[in-house]
Amino acid sequence: RALAGIVLVAVIAAVIERSMLGANAMFTIPPHSEFRHADLLWALVLGLLAGALSHCWVEGLLRLRQASKTVPARWQWLSPGFGGLATGVLGAAIFAGTGHLGVFGIGYRDLTAALAGQLAMGLMALLFLGKFAATIFSYSSGGCGGIFAPTLFMGAMLGGALGLNAERVFSFSTDLVGPLALVGMGAMFAGVIRAPVTSILIIFELTGDYSLILPIMLANLVSYGVASKLREIPAYEALLLQDGINLRKFPILSSGRAWQNLPIKSITTHDVVTMRSDDSIEEALGKIKHKSYKTYPVLSSDGKLMGMVHRKFLEAAPDHTIRVDQRLPHRMPAACFHDQTIREVAQQFVSQEWLTLPVVSRIDQERLLGVVTLHDITRQQFLQETEH
């Protein structure tokens, strides 16, 4: 529904920008021969590599970012420092050995050289690996920097290295290094960001080169397909879900009871007040003094879910200086998984006396994603019945 507005403002922005800065592309691409039909095979191979490596990069980023979240709160301010240190040591080591600064910053100089076919295969492979690791270290630790530019840089190095390897191993006379570096930029972007059409347009805008449309389209769609098969959720959405933010809206329901088949994560409360097992009861009661919930999750010192505790168990403690874990009940509620349906979770409420259940991941059943209450389900039922 927003497509018309998006196109309109994009055209207006482009007209204003070009009237001020001119229509020159960001990167200057030297003349190159047209891709032959046989050369499309290399675009296919590049798409497969970019899709697989995109998945590995996103997986590494999410795993290290999740690990950094388990750092105790009093030490989390150090995380960006450690990420910056790892990035700096890696970039400095590559610079000392090669004289190239591509790992640092955006790396436009080395990116332009790769598009011009001026870098050696070993150097492009090293810059790819360096950027691959450095971006994970920096981004996952909470440091500055994003995903967009590093993705283009890695794609160019991957494509350039593949093109140079193809020329040397198979003794091709055609120049594949620069064209495949350009194709690789789009393929890596499509695999990480999962926007294959957008990546095609971006590559055209950055380079002004429209002669490689077929290999770019082929590599982008192959990379997108491989990455989507290996991991269903795109990078940006996975980062939001990792922080407990779900932007997906409820689907349009044609049946009055279709809402019961929605995943429980669609009504989960992610912003939850938690207690630490080593908190004193006095500290715990202070956290929930102005909260309306009656039951709260209890986490261990390393952030793992230990169980749920009711407010009345804390208030009834004879000594408020004892630890919270000493008031945990013997019978804990069975946690529900974030992908279970609302109907399945409702059955769990029926089979036990707890009115609040923790929501966890199937991959890591000790990682708390949020809580869901019986009131959440009844409220959703009321809203759907009112709507229908």
One Martini backbone bead per residue (centre of mass of N, CA, C, O) as a GRO file, in nm:
protein
  388
    1ARG     BB    1   0.052   0.065  -0.014
    2ALA     BB    2   0.340   0.240  -0.010
    3LEU     BB    3   0.464   0.245  -0.298
    4ALA     BB    4   0.385   0.518  -0.421
    5GLY     BB    5   0.521   0.696  -0.203
    6ILE     BB    6   0.808   0.584  -0.231
    7VAL     BB    7   0.856   0.655  -0.526
    8LEU     BB    8   0.806   0.957  -0.506
    9VAL     BB    9   1.028   1.031  -0.291
   10ALA     BB   10   1.264   0.911  -0.452
   11VAL     BB   11   1.247   1.100  -0.693
   12ILE     BB   12   1.274   1.367  -0.543
   13ALA     BB   13   1.546   1.307  -0.409
   14ALA     BB   14   1.709   1.256  -0.671
   15VAL     BB   15   1.667   1.531  -0.803
   16ILE     BB   16   1.792   1.704  -0.578
   17GLU     BB   17   2.069   1.563  -0.557
   18ARG     BB   18   2.155   1.597  -0.862
   19SER     BB   19   2.132   1.912  -0.868
   20MET     BB   20   2.381   1.935  -0.653
   21LEU     BB   21   2.595   1.670  -0.735
   22GLY     BB   22   2.502   1.510  -0.958
   23ALA     BB   23   2.527   1.196  -1.174
   24ASN     BB   24   2.753   1.061  -1.039
   25ALA     BB   25   2.905   0.792  -0.946
   26MET     BB   26   3.069   0.650  -0.683
   27PHE     BB   27   3.178   0.443  -0.893
   28THR     BB   28   3.442   0.356  -1.114
   29ILE     BB   29   3.403   0.175  -1.410
   30PRO     BB   30   3.570   0.000  -1.610
   31PRO     BB   31   3.600  -0.131  -1.894
   32HIS     BB   32   3.409  -0.417  -2.018
   33SER     BB   33   3.314  -0.706  -2.106
   34GLU     BB   34   3.075  -0.895  -2.196
   35PHE     BB   35   2.870  -1.127  -2.097
   36ARG     BB   36   2.856  -1.445  -2.141
   37HIS     BB   37   2.677  -1.725  -2.121
   38ALA     BB   38   2.907  -1.890  -1.981
   39ASP     BB   39   2.951  -1.672  -1.746
   40LEU     BB   40   2.691  -1.735  -1.577
   41LEU     BB   41   2.814  -1.960  -1.409
   42TRP     BB   42   2.971  -1.764  -1.217
   43ALA     BB   43   2.721  -1.629  -1.104
   44LEU     BB   44   2.608  -1.885  -0.977
   45VAL     BB   45   2.846  -1.949  -0.792
   46LEU     BB   46   2.839  -1.678  -0.644
   47GLY     BB   47   2.554  -1.710  -0.528
   48LEU     BB   48   2.614  -1.959  -0.357
   49LEU     BB   49   2.841  -1.837  -0.186
   50ALA     BB   50   2.691  -1.587  -0.080
   51GLY     BB   51   2.461  -1.737   0.064
   52ALA     BB   52   2.635  -1.906   0.260
   53LEU     BB   53   2.807  -1.666   0.381
   54SER     BB   54   2.570  -1.501   0.481
   55HIS     BB   55   2.475  -1.703   0.687
   56CYS     BB   56   2.737  -1.718   0.852
   57TRP     BB   57   2.745  -1.420   0.929
   58VAL     BB   58   2.470  -1.395   1.073
   59GLU     BB   59   2.518  -1.621   1.275
   60GLY     BB   60   2.767  -1.498   1.410
   61LEU     BB   61   2.636  -1.233   1.496
   62LEU     BB   62   2.405  -1.351   1.675
   63ARG     BB   63   2.575  -1.522   1.870
   64LEU     BB   64   2.762  -1.296   1.980
   65ARG     BB   65   2.534  -1.106   2.069
   66GLN     BB   66   2.405  -1.303   2.269
   67ALA     BB   67   2.657  -1.343   2.445
   68SER     BB   68   2.679  -1.038   2.531
   69LYS     BB   69   2.400  -1.046   2.697
   70THR     BB   70   2.525  -1.239   2.937
   71VAL     BB   71   2.654  -1.018   3.058
   72PRO     BB   72   2.683  -0.863   3.321
   73ALA     BB   73   2.561  -0.555   3.382
   74ARG     BB   74   2.830  -0.433   3.519
   75TRP     BB   75   3.000  -0.520   3.229
   76GLN     BB   76   2.866  -0.412   2.954
   77TRP     BB   77   3.041  -0.151   2.902
   78LEU     BB   78   3.286  -0.331   2.781
   79SER     BB   79   3.202  -0.454   2.508
   80PRO     BB   80   3.285  -0.233   2.296
   81GLY     BB   81   3.586  -0.248   2.371
   82PHE     BB   82   3.637  -0.541   2.284
   83GLY     BB   83   3.537  -0.508   1.994
   84GLY     BB   84   3.741  -0.283   1.918
   85LEU     BB   85   3.997  -0.441   1.978
   86ALA     BB   86   3.953  -0.673   1.777
   87THR     BB   87   3.929  -0.493   1.528
   88GLY     BB   88   4.203  -0.346   1.554
   89VAL     BB   89   4.394  -0.589   1.549
   90LEU     BB   90   4.302  -0.704   1.279
   91GLY     BB   91   4.345  -0.450   1.100
   92ALA     BB   92   4.645  -0.404   1.175
   93ALA     BB   93   4.755  -0.673   1.075
   94ILE     BB   94   4.671  -0.635   0.777
   95PHE     BB   95   4.819  -0.368   0.733
   96ALA     BB   96   5.107  -0.471   0.804
   97GLY     BB   97   5.100  -0.697   0.567
   98THR     BB   98   4.961  -0.499   0.312
   99GLY     BB   99   4.869  -0.178   0.333
  100HIS     BB  100   4.557  -0.217   0.402
  101LEU     BB  101   4.232  -0.047   0.516
  102GLY     BB  102   3.957  -0.209   0.463
  103VAL     BB  103   3.865  -0.297   0.754
  104PHE     BB  104   3.836  -0.008   0.787
  105GLY     BB  105   3.558   0.116   0.766
  106ILE     BB  106   3.445   0.113   0.439
  107GLY     BB  107   3.664   0.071   0.194
  108TYR     BB  108   3.664   0.225  -0.092
  109ARG     BB  109   3.946   0.190  -0.210
  110ASP     BB  110   3.945  -0.124  -0.227
  111LEU     BB  111   3.678  -0.146  -0.378
  112THR     BB  112   3.768   0.004  -0.633
  113ALA     BB  113   4.007  -0.186  -0.697
  114ALA     BB  114   3.836  -0.441  -0.737
  115LEU     BB  115   3.661  -0.328  -0.973
  116ALA     BB  116   3.945  -0.283  -1.142
  117GLY     BB  117   4.143  -0.534  -1.097
  118GLN     BB  118   4.400  -0.452  -0.866
  119LEU     BB  119   4.382  -0.719  -0.699
  120ALA     BB  120   4.474  -0.979  -0.535
  121MET     BB  121   4.354  -1.276  -0.437
  122GLY     BB  122   4.471  -1.295  -0.148
  123LEU     BB  123   4.388  -1.010  -0.061
  124MET     BB  124   4.080  -1.041  -0.099
  125ALA     BB  125   4.050  -1.277   0.097
  126LEU     BB  126   4.162  -1.127   0.346
  127LEU     BB  127   3.958  -0.890   0.343
  128PHE     BB  128   3.711  -1.061   0.375
  129LEU     BB  129   3.780  -1.195   0.647
  130GLY     BB  130   3.829  -0.935   0.804
  131LYS     BB  131   3.547  -0.809   0.764
  132PHE     BB  132   3.382  -1.040   0.870
  133ALA     BB  133   3.497  -1.032   1.165
  134ALA     BB  134   3.496  -0.727   1.241
  135THR     BB  135   3.189  -0.678   1.215
  136ILE     BB  136   3.106  -0.875   1.433
  137PHE     BB  137   3.259  -0.750   1.666
  138SER     BB  138   3.139  -0.462   1.651
  139TYR     BB  139   2.828  -0.510   1.638
  140SER     BB  140   2.782  -0.726   1.876
  141SER     BB  141   2.913  -0.516   2.103
  142GLY     BB  142   2.793  -0.211   2.028
  143GLY     BB  143   2.921  -0.070   1.812
  144CYS     BB  144   2.998   0.101   1.555
  145GLY     BB  145   2.810   0.053   1.285
  146GLY     BB  146   2.711  -0.157   1.013
  147ILE     BB  147   2.594  -0.354   0.721
  148PHE     BB  148   2.593  -0.239   0.437
  149ALA     BB  149   2.893  -0.179   0.355
  150PRO     BB  150   3.027  -0.453   0.436
  151THR     BB  151   2.863  -0.619   0.234
  152LEU     BB  152   2.979  -0.494  -0.023
  153PHE     BB  153   3.275  -0.552   0.033
  154MET     BB  154   3.260  -0.861   0.054
  155GLY     BB  155   3.139  -0.906  -0.229
  156ALA     BB  156   3.375  -0.790  -0.393
  157MET     BB  157   3.596  -0.983  -0.287
  158LEU     BB  158   3.462  -1.244  -0.366
  159GLY     BB  159   3.427  -1.189  -0.672
  160GLY     BB  160   3.721  -1.118  -0.739
  161ALA     BB  161   3.848  -1.387  -0.647
  162LEU     BB  162   3.685  -1.567  -0.838
  163GLY     BB  163   3.773  -1.433  -1.105
  164LEU     BB  164   4.080  -1.480  -1.074
  165ASN     BB  165   4.062  -1.786  -1.044
  166ALA     BB  166   3.929  -1.842  -1.318
  167GLU     BB  167   4.156  -1.725  -1.495
  168ARG     BB  168   4.393  -1.907  -1.388
  169VAL     BB  169   4.276  -2.201  -1.398
  170PHE     BB  170   4.114  -2.156  -1.700
  171SER     BB  171   4.241  -1.942  -1.895
  172PHE     BB  172   4.101  -1.676  -1.925
  173SER     BB  173   4.064  -1.383  -2.132
  174THR     BB  174   3.854  -1.266  -1.978
  175ASP     BB  175   3.725  -1.014  -1.768
  176LEU     BB  176   3.612  -1.105  -1.427
  177VAL     BB  177   3.680  -0.937  -1.180
  178GLY     BB  178   3.511  -0.677  -1.190
  179PRO     BB  179   3.229  -0.798  -1.255
  180LEU     BB  180   3.223  -0.996  -1.006
  181ALA     BB  181   3.249  -0.777  -0.794
  182LEU     BB  182   2.980  -0.645  -0.866
  183VAL     BB  183   2.801  -0.895  -0.830
  184GLY     BB  184   2.883  -0.952  -0.531
  185MET     BB  185   2.753  -0.710  -0.399
  186GLY     BB  186   2.459  -0.799  -0.454
  187ALA     BB  187   2.466  -1.093  -0.342
  188MET     BB  188   2.536  -1.024  -0.046
  189PHE     BB  189   2.300  -0.836   0.006
  190ALA     BB  190   2.074  -1.043  -0.057
  191GLY     BB  191   2.160  -1.249   0.171
  192VAL     BB  192   2.141  -1.053   0.420
  193ILE     BB  193   1.881  -0.854   0.359
  194ARG     BB  194   1.660  -0.972   0.156
  195ALA     BB  195   1.685  -0.766  -0.125
  196PRO     BB  196   1.717  -0.823  -0.448
  197VAL     BB  197   1.600  -0.573  -0.596
  198THR     BB  198   1.742  -0.356  -0.434
  199SER     BB  199   2.033  -0.450  -0.501
  200ILE     BB  200   2.018  -0.391  -0.800
  201LEU     BB  201   1.963  -0.085  -0.779
  202ILE     BB  202   2.209  -0.010  -0.607
  203ILE     BB  203   2.430  -0.094  -0.806
  204PHE     BB  204   2.343   0.100  -1.027
  205GLU     BB  205   2.376   0.362  -0.857
  206LEU     BB  206   2.684   0.326  -0.772
  207THR     BB  207   2.794   0.269  -1.092
  208GLY     BB  208   2.623   0.293  -1.372
  209ASP     BB  209   2.602  -0.024  -1.446
  210TYR     BB  210   2.391  -0.206  -1.701
  211SER     BB  211   2.546  -0.464  -1.840
  212LEU     BB  212   2.498  -0.678  -1.572
  213ILE     BB  213   2.199  -0.773  -1.524
  214LEU     BB  214   2.195  -1.082  -1.547
  215PRO     BB  215   2.412  -1.170  -1.334
  216ILE     BB  216   2.288  -1.010  -1.100
  217MET     BB  217   2.013  -1.148  -1.093
  218LEU     BB  218   2.113  -1.436  -1.057
  219ALA     BB  219   2.289  -1.404  -0.801
  220ASN     BB  220   2.074  -1.277  -0.617
  221LEU     BB  221   1.859  -1.506  -0.626
  222VAL     BB  222   2.042  -1.733  -0.530
  223SER     BB  223   2.132  -1.608  -0.264
  224TYR     BB  224   1.849  -1.570  -0.149
  225GLY     BB  225   1.764  -1.870  -0.157
  226VAL     BB  226   1.987  -1.988   0.021
  227ALA     BB  227   1.953  -1.808   0.274
  228SER     BB  228   1.648  -1.875   0.318
  229LYS     BB  229   1.692  -2.181   0.360
  230LEU     BB  230   1.893  -2.157   0.608
  231ARG     BB  231   1.728  -1.877   0.687
  232GLU     BB  232   1.424  -1.734   0.731
  233ILE     BB  233   1.529  -1.493   0.890
  234PRO     BB  234   1.630  -1.195   0.868
  235ALA     BB  235   1.858  -0.993   1.003
  236TYR     BB  236   1.691  -0.752   1.113
  237GLU     BB  237   1.466  -0.927   1.241
  238ALA     BB  238   1.654  -1.095   1.425
  239LEU     BB  239   1.753  -0.855   1.593
  240LEU     BB  240   1.476  -0.778   1.707
  241LEU     BB  241   1.402  -1.054   1.834
  242GLN     BB  242   1.650  -1.053   2.025
  243ASP     BB  243   1.505  -0.784   2.166
  244GLY     BB  244   1.181  -0.839   2.168
  245ILE     BB  245   1.093  -0.746   1.866
  246ASN     BB  246   0.767  -0.743   1.697
  247LEU     BB  247   0.645  -0.624   1.370
  248ARG     BB  248   0.435  -0.821   1.330
  249LYS     BB  249   0.124  -0.857   1.221
  250PHE     BB  250  -0.174  -0.948   1.219
  251PRO     BB  251  -0.368  -1.132   1.050
  252ILE     BB  252  -0.628  -1.180   0.852
  253LEU     BB  253  -0.935  -1.295   0.981
  254SER     BB  254  -1.193  -1.525   0.881
  255SER     BB  255  -1.203  -1.659   1.161
  256GLY     BB  256  -1.298  -1.657   1.490
  257ARG     BB  257  -1.059  -1.901   1.559
  258ALA     BB  258  -0.781  -1.835   1.411
  259TRP     BB  259  -0.617  -1.703   1.648
  260GLN     BB  260  -0.534  -1.982   1.787
  261ASN     BB  261  -0.297  -2.027   1.551
  262LEU     BB  262  -0.123  -1.839   1.668
  263PRO     BB  263   0.154  -1.741   1.794
  264ILE     BB  264   0.250  -1.659   2.114
  265LYS     BB  265   0.444  -1.419   2.028
  266SER     BB  266   0.202  -1.220   1.945
  267ILE     BB  267   0.131  -1.192   2.289
  268THR     BB  268   0.394  -1.129   2.405
  269THR     BB  269   0.582  -1.015   2.677
  270HIS     BB  270   0.908  -0.864   2.662
  271ASP     BB  271   0.883  -0.643   2.887
  272VAL     BB  272   1.046  -0.767   3.165
  273VAL     BB  273   1.053  -0.822   3.498
  274THR     BB  274   1.341  -0.925   3.672
  275MET     BB  275   1.515  -1.163   3.871
  276ARG     BB  276   1.769  -1.244   4.083
  277SER     BB  277   1.885  -1.500   4.270
  278ASP     BB  278   2.082  -1.290   4.447
  279ASP     BB  279   1.860  -1.138   4.542
  280SER     BB  280   1.697  -0.975   4.756
  281ILE     BB  281   1.383  -0.936   4.864
  282GLU     BB  282   1.402  -0.633   4.890
  283GLU     BB  283   1.498  -0.582   4.600
  284ALA     BB  284   1.263  -0.724   4.453
  285LEU     BB  285   1.031  -0.547   4.571
  286GLY     BB  286   1.142  -0.283   4.450
  287LYS     BB  287   1.100  -0.363   4.144
  288ILE     BB  288   0.762  -0.431   4.201
  289LYS     BB  289   0.609  -0.197   4.343
  290HIS     BB  290   0.474  -0.069   4.048
  291LYS     BB  291   0.357  -0.349   3.970
  292SER     BB  292   0.097  -0.577   3.843
  293TYR     BB  293   0.228  -0.825   3.866
  294LYS     BB  294   0.253  -1.152   4.037
  295THR     BB  295   0.463  -1.278   3.834
  296TYR     BB  296   0.823  -1.371   3.817
  297PRO     BB  297   1.120  -1.399   3.683
  298VAL     BB  298   1.413  -1.608   3.739
  299LEU     BB  299   1.760  -1.542   3.730
  300SER     BB  300   2.063  -1.602   3.687
  301SER     BB  301   2.378  -1.468   3.680
  302ASP     BB  302   2.379  -1.569   3.352
  303GLY     BB  303   2.060  -1.543   3.246
  304LYS     BB  304   1.904  -1.795   3.343
  305LEU     BB  305   1.630  -1.979   3.376
  306MET     BB  306   1.471  -2.090   3.692
  307GLY     BB  307   1.183  -1.933   3.726
  308MET     BB  308   0.898  -1.865   3.933
  309VAL     BB  309   0.757  -1.588   4.128
  310HIS     BB  310   0.555  -1.485   4.379
  311ARG     BB  311   0.476  -1.215   4.555
  312LYS     BB  312   0.369  -1.361   4.816
  313PHE     BB  313   0.638  -1.515   4.880
  314LEU     BB  314   0.797  -1.256   4.940
  315GLU     BB  315   0.610  -1.113   5.151
  316ALA     BB  316   0.610  -1.382   5.349
  317ALA     BB  317   0.884  -1.345   5.437
  318PRO     BB  318   1.057  -1.327   5.739
  319ASP     BB  319   1.325  -1.254   5.558
  320HIS     BB  320   1.447  -0.985   5.345
  321THR     BB  321   1.766  -1.089   5.320
  322ILE     BB  322   1.715  -1.308   5.150
  323ARG     BB  323   1.708  -1.494   4.883
  324VAL     BB  324   1.512  -1.561   4.616
  325ASP     BB  325   1.579  -1.874   4.571
  326GLN     BB  326   1.451  -1.944   4.866
  327ARG     BB  327   1.136  -1.884   4.733
  328LEU     BB  328   1.112  -2.106   4.550
  329PRO     BB  329   0.919  -2.324   4.423
  330HIS     BB  330   0.891  -2.663   4.364
  331ARG     BB  331   0.667  -2.590   4.152
  332MET     BB  332   0.702  -2.533   3.823
  333PRO     BB  333   0.642  -2.391   3.539
  334ALA     BB  334   0.582  -2.466   3.218
  335ALA     BB  335   0.723  -2.379   2.952
  336CYS     BB  336   0.691  -2.195   2.652
  337PHE     BB  337   0.696  -2.169   2.315
  338HIS     BB  338   0.709  -1.921   2.071
  339ASP     BB  339   0.568  -2.136   1.839
  340GLN     BB  340   0.324  -2.178   1.978
  341THR     BB  341   0.004  -2.191   2.014
  342ILE     BB  342  -0.253  -2.056   2.178
  343ARG     BB  343  -0.401  -2.322   2.226
  344GLU     BB  344  -0.168  -2.478   2.363
  345VAL     BB  345  -0.125  -2.277   2.599
  346ALA     BB  346  -0.410  -2.293   2.715
  347GLN     BB  347  -0.373  -2.590   2.806
  348GLN     BB  348  -0.152  -2.530   3.013
  349PHE     BB  349  -0.331  -2.361   3.201
  350VAL     BB  350  -0.532  -2.590   3.269
  351SER     BB  351  -0.296  -2.796   3.396
  352GLN     BB  352  -0.243  -2.535   3.580
  353GLU     BB  353  -0.219  -2.271   3.833
  354TRP     BB  354  -0.082  -2.081   3.655
  355LEU     BB  355  -0.102  -1.730   3.511
  356THR     BB  356   0.212  -1.750   3.431
  357LEU     BB  357   0.436  -1.780   3.148
  358PRO     BB  358   0.718  -1.871   3.012
  359VAL     BB  359   0.914  -1.770   2.725
  360VAL     BB  360   1.093  -1.978   2.495
  361SER     BB  361   1.346  -2.133   2.331
  362ARG     BB  362   1.424  -2.419   2.158
  363ILE     BB  363   1.731  -2.386   2.150
  364ASP     BB  364   1.709  -2.213   2.438
  365GLN     BB  365   1.544  -2.303   2.736
  366GLU     BB  366   1.702  -2.067   2.923
  367ARG     BB  367   1.583  -1.839   2.738
  368LEU     BB  368   1.426  -1.547   2.784
  369LEU     BB  369   1.153  -1.379   2.596
  370GLY     BB  370   0.901  -1.395   2.803
  371VAL     BB  371   0.549  -1.341   2.875
  372VAL     BB  372   0.235  -1.513   2.956
  373THR     BB  373  -0.110  -1.470   3.008
  374LEU     BB  374  -0.435  -1.541   3.057
  375HIS     BB  375  -0.523  -1.252   2.995
  376ASP     BB  376  -0.409  -1.236   2.706
  377ILE     BB  377  -0.602  -1.450   2.587
  378THR     BB  378  -0.879  -1.331   2.671
  379ARG     BB  379  -0.836  -1.061   2.529
  380GLN     BB  380  -0.805  -1.174   2.243
  381GLN     BB  381  -1.082  -1.305   2.233
  382PHE     BB  382  -1.247  -1.048   2.272
  383LEU     BB  383  -1.142  -0.893   2.023
  384GLN     BB  384  -1.236  -1.102   1.809
  385GLU     BB  385  -1.538  -1.114   1.885
  386THR     BB  386  -1.588  -0.811   1.838
  387GLU     BB  387  -1.500  -0.801   1.537
  388HIS     BB  388  -1.714  -1.045   1.450
   0.00000   0.00000   0.00000
